[in-house]
Amino acid sequence: MGIDIRHPVRRALQWTGHFEAAAEKKAIQILSVVGLGLGLVLLPGCLAVAGAAAAAGTVVYVKGEVQSTLDAPLPQCVTAVEKVIIEFKLSRVGEEIDGTAARVKARNAQDQAVTFRLKRLTDRATSVSIRVGTWGDEAASVGLLEAVKKSL
């Protein structure tokens, strides 16, 4: 096989006098990883925007759920959710809590399901998502989230 001079990496390696098959392969791998990394950073998309917003503690409404990141450990967030359930007079249906996540289910006065999902991100950060009703009620979910933040 001959050397394809049209390929920029091959041309650069040949010009510097370091053209070897292993070096070419390694250079192409490095440039591919760098290119993919730059593509992920520079290409706008819903996932990138939602991830950045969640990291900053901003409230995001996605697929019927309000999502945010709280600056508090998981146990403190669970306690805040329990206070909100009492404050809003919700009927607790069930809860599942372990060391890394929690899910608390309740029902409101309109007999709609209310679900709080908490996930430990770090020792001092917890992600929270709240859904009210089957399809989601943004206003009610945001109100519950604000109450949870105040209870922290």
C-alpha positions as a Markdown table, in Angstrom:
| # | Residue | x | y | z |
|---|---|---|---|---|
| 1 | Met | 0.0 | 0.0 | 0.0 |
| 2 | Gly | 1.2 | 3.5 | -0.8 |
| 3 | Ile | 0.9 | 6.6 | 1.3 |
| 4 | Asp | -2.1 | 8.7 | 0.6 |
| 5 | Ile | -0.7 | 12.3 | 0.5 |
| 6 | Arg | -4.1 | 13.8 | 0.4 |
| 7 | His | -4.9 | 12.9 | 4.0 |
| 8 | Pro | -3.8 | 15.9 | 6.2 |
| 9 | Val | -2.5 | 13.8 | 9.1 |
| 10 | Arg | -0.5 | 11.6 | 6.8 |
| 11 | Arg | 0.8 | 14.7 | 5.0 |
| 12 | Ala | 1.8 | 16.4 | 8.3 |
| 13 | Leu | 3.6 | 13.2 | 9.6 |
| 14 | Gln | 5.4 | 12.7 | 6.3 |
| 15 | Trp | 6.4 | 16.3 | 6.1 |
| 16 | Thr | 8.0 | 16.1 | 9.6 |
| 17 | Gly | 9.7 | 12.9 | 8.7 |
| 18 | His | 7.9 | 10.9 | 11.4 |
| 19 | Phe | 5.7 | 8.8 | 9.2 |
| 20 | Glu | 5.2 | 5.3 | 10.6 |
| 21 | Ala | 2.1 | 3.2 | 10.7 |
| 22 | Ala | 1.9 | 3.2 | 14.5 |
| 23 | Ala | 2.4 | 6.9 | 14.7 |
| 24 | Glu | -0.2 | 7.5 | 12.1 |
| 25 | Lys | -2.7 | 5.3 | 13.9 |
| 26 | Lys | -2.1 | 7.0 | 17.2 |
| 27 | Ala | -2.3 | 10.5 | 15.7 |
| 28 | Ile | -5.6 | 9.6 | 14.0 |
| 29 | Gln | -7.0 | 8.2 | 17.3 |
| 30 | Ile | -6.0 | 11.4 | 19.2 |
| 31 | Leu | -7.4 | 13.7 | 16.6 |
| 32 | Ser | -10.6 | 11.7 | 16.6 |
| 33 | Val | -11.0 | 11.9 | 20.4 |
| 34 | Val | -10.3 | 15.6 | 20.3 |
| 35 | Gly | -12.7 | 16.2 | 17.5 |
| 36 | Leu | -15.5 | 14.2 | 19.2 |
| 37 | Gly | -14.8 | 16.1 | 22.4 |
| 38 | Leu | -15.0 | 19.5 | 20.7 |
| 39 | Gly | -18.2 | 18.4 | 18.9 |
| 40 | Leu | -19.9 | 17.5 | 22.1 |
| 41 | Val | -18.9 | 20.8 | 23.7 |
| 42 | Leu | -19.7 | 23.0 | 20.8 |
| 43 | Leu | -22.8 | 21.5 | 19.4 |
| 44 | Pro | -25.9 | 23.0 | 21.1 |
| 45 | Gly | -28.7 | 20.6 | 22.1 |
| 46 | Cys | -31.4 | 20.0 | 24.6 |
| 47 | Leu | -29.2 | 17.5 | 26.6 |
| 48 | Ala | -26.3 | 20.0 | 26.9 |
| 49 | Val | -28.7 | 22.8 | 27.9 |
| 50 | Ala | -30.6 | 20.7 | 30.4 |
| 51 | Gly | -27.4 | 19.4 | 31.9 |
| 52 | Ala | -25.8 | 22.8 | 32.3 |
| 53 | Ala | -29.0 | 24.2 | 33.8 |
| 54 | Ala | -29.3 | 21.4 | 36.3 |
| 55 | Ala | -25.7 | 21.8 | 37.3 |
| 56 | Ala | -26.3 | 25.5 | 38.0 |
| 57 | Gly | -29.4 | 24.7 | 40.2 |
| 58 | Thr | -31.8 | 26.1 | 37.7 |
| 59 | Val | -35.3 | 24.6 | 37.4 |
| 60 | Val | -35.9 | 22.6 | 34.2 |
| 61 | Tyr | -39.3 | 21.2 | 33.2 |
| 62 | Val | -38.8 | 18.1 | 31.1 |
| 63 | Lys | -41.4 | 15.5 | 30.1 |
| 64 | Gly | -43.8 | 16.4 | 32.9 |
| 65 | Glu | -41.3 | 16.7 | 35.7 |
| 66 | Val | -39.6 | 19.7 | 37.3 |
| 67 | Gln | -35.9 | 18.9 | 37.8 |
| 68 | Ser | -33.3 | 20.8 | 39.8 |
| 69 | Thr | -30.1 | 20.3 | 41.9 |
| 70 | Leu | -30.2 | 21.1 | 45.5 |
| 71 | Asp | -27.1 | 22.1 | 47.5 |
| 72 | Ala | -27.8 | 19.7 | 50.4 |
| 73 | Pro | -27.1 | 16.1 | 51.2 |
| 74 | Leu | -29.7 | 13.4 | 50.4 |
| 75 | Pro | -30.9 | 12.8 | 54.0 |
| 76 | Gln | -31.5 | 16.6 | 54.5 |
| 77 | Cys | -33.5 | 16.7 | 51.2 |
| 78 | Val | -35.6 | 13.7 | 52.2 |
| 79 | Thr | -36.4 | 15.5 | 55.5 |
| 80 | Ala | -37.4 | 18.7 | 53.5 |
| 81 | Val | -39.7 | 16.6 | 51.3 |
| 82 | Glu | -41.4 | 15.1 | 54.3 |
| 83 | Lys | -42.0 | 18.6 | 55.7 |
| 84 | Val | -43.5 | 19.7 | 52.4 |
| 85 | Ile | -45.8 | 16.7 | 52.4 |
| 86 | Ile | -47.1 | 17.7 | 55.8 |
| 87 | Glu | -47.3 | 21.4 | 54.9 |
| 88 | Phe | -49.3 | 20.8 | 51.7 |
| 89 | Lys | -51.5 | 18.2 | 53.4 |
| 90 | Leu | -50.5 | 15.4 | 51.0 |
| 91 | Ser | -51.4 | 11.8 | 51.7 |
| 92 | Arg | -48.2 | 9.7 | 51.8 |
| 93 | Val | -48.6 | 6.6 | 49.7 |
| 94 | Gly | -45.1 | 5.1 | 50.0 |
| 95 | Glu | -41.4 | 5.7 | 50.0 |
| 96 | Glu | -38.3 | 3.9 | 49.0 |
| 97 | Ile | -35.1 | 5.2 | 50.5 |
| 98 | Asp | -31.5 | 3.9 | 50.4 |
| 99 | Gly | -28.1 | 5.5 | 50.6 |
| 100 | Thr | -28.0 | 6.9 | 47.1 |
| 101 | Ala | -31.6 | 7.6 | 46.1 |
| 102 | Ala | -35.1 | 8.1 | 47.5 |
| 103 | Arg | -38.6 | 8.1 | 46.0 |
| 104 | Val | -41.5 | 9.4 | 47.9 |
| 105 | Lys | -45.0 | 9.0 | 46.6 |
| 106 | Ala | -48.1 | 10.9 | 47.8 |
| 107 | Arg | -51.5 | 12.1 | 46.6 |
| 108 | Asn | -52.9 | 15.6 | 46.7 |
| 109 | Ala | -56.4 | 16.8 | 47.5 |
| 110 | Gln | -57.4 | 16.3 | 43.8 |
| 111 | Asp | -56.3 | 12.7 | 44.1 |
| 112 | Gln | -53.4 | 13.2 | 41.7 |
| 113 | Ala | -50.2 | 11.3 | 42.2 |
| 114 | Val | -47.3 | 13.3 | 43.5 |
| 115 | Thr | -43.8 | 11.8 | 43.1 |
| 116 | Phe | -40.6 | 13.1 | 44.5 |
| 117 | Arg | -37.4 | 11.5 | 43.2 |
| 118 | Leu | -34.1 | 12.3 | 44.8 |
| 119 | Lys | -30.7 | 11.1 | 43.8 |
| 120 | Arg | -27.4 | 11.7 | 45.6 |
| 121 | Leu | -24.9 | 13.4 | 43.3 |
| 122 | Thr | -22.2 | 14.2 | 45.8 |
| 123 | Asp | -21.9 | 14.5 | 49.6 |
| 124 | Arg | -23.4 | 18.0 | 49.3 |
| 125 | Ala | -25.6 | 17.9 | 46.2 |
| 126 | Thr | -28.8 | 16.1 | 45.4 |
| 127 | Ser | -30.8 | 16.1 | 42.2 |
| 128 | Val | -34.6 | 16.3 | 42.7 |
| 129 | Ser | -37.4 | 15.7 | 40.2 |
| 130 | Ile | -41.1 | 16.3 | 41.0 |
| 131 | Arg | -44.1 | 15.2 | 39.0 |
| 132 | Val | -47.7 | 16.0 | 39.8 |
| 133 | Gly | -50.4 | 14.0 | 38.0 |
| 134 | Thr | -50.0 | 11.6 | 35.2 |
| 135 | Trp | -48.9 | 14.1 | 32.5 |
| 136 | Gly | -47.3 | 16.6 | 34.9 |
| 137 | Asp | -48.5 | 19.9 | 36.2 |
| 138 | Glu | -45.7 | 22.4 | 35.9 |
| 139 | Ala | -47.1 | 25.1 | 38.2 |
| 140 | Ala | -47.8 | 22.6 | 41.0 |
| 141 | Ser | -44.5 | 20.9 | 40.6 |
| 142 | Val | -42.6 | 24.2 | 40.7 |
| 143 | Gly | -44.5 | 25.3 | 43.8 |
| 144 | Leu | -43.6 | 22.0 | 45.6 |
| 145 | Leu | -39.9 | 22.5 | 44.6 |
| 146 | Glu | -39.8 | 26.0 | 46.0 |
| 147 | Ala | -41.3 | 24.7 | 49.2 |
| 148 | Val | -38.6 | 22.0 | 49.4 |
| 149 | Lys | -35.9 | 24.6 | 48.9 |
| 150 | Lys | -37.3 | 26.7 | 51.7 |
| 151 | Ser | -37.5 | 23.7 | 54.0 |
| 152 | Leu | -33.8 | 23.0 | 53.6 |
